[in-house]
Amino acid sequence: MQRRSRTIWIGLGAASAALMLYAWEFSSHAIAHAAMVVLLAYAAAHDAKTRIIPNWVVASLASLRLAELGVLAVLDVRGALDASAASLAGAAAVLAVLLATAHLTERTMGSAGIGGGDMKLLGVLGFCFGWEAGLLITGLSCVLMLAHRLIPRLGKPTAGTFAFAPYIALATVAVAFLQAR
């Protein structure tokens, strides 16, 4: 079952990446986002199997954004400064919300409720997409997870740990397509 799930996630990632490239006419922005989707699909598959999000995936996502900012700096210094500020604000906003929520959950329920890898992944997505989209990705991934885990027809609620990266990946793809419109 795990192998099939991993194949499905990688296939969905590749299909989403191809759709992004086609929809955005193979622009440099589309190529960067397609690479992000492939990395997110890998993170989702790996998290589903091991409950771990590899640090190299998070570092690769940050590197893609830094490369985008570097290219932008060559073309438009002022635009690169604005984009850099938006990226830093995105990471800060998402991490502030997650850390505050984890702290409150820890105090009231005895467990943080979110793993460190999930926090890093959402934080870097805030860095990649900015604070508004980063918070939207965070909220939407929580809604998707709750819908899947709590609605009996879609999935059985179970105690213990679960993979959150698949929900993050789906939410990110949805928000990326919304931003493109």
GIFEN-V887547 format. One record per helix or strand of 2 or more residues. SS is the DSSP state (H for helix, E for strand). FROM is the first residue (numbers start at 1). TO is the last residue. If there is no record, write none. Layout:
# GIFEN-V887547
((SS | FROM | TO) (SS | FROM | TO))
This chain:
# GIFEN-V887547
((H | 2 | 23) (H | 28 | 50) (H | 55 | 75) (H | 77 | 109) (H | 116 | 129) (H | 131 | 150) (H | 165 | 180))
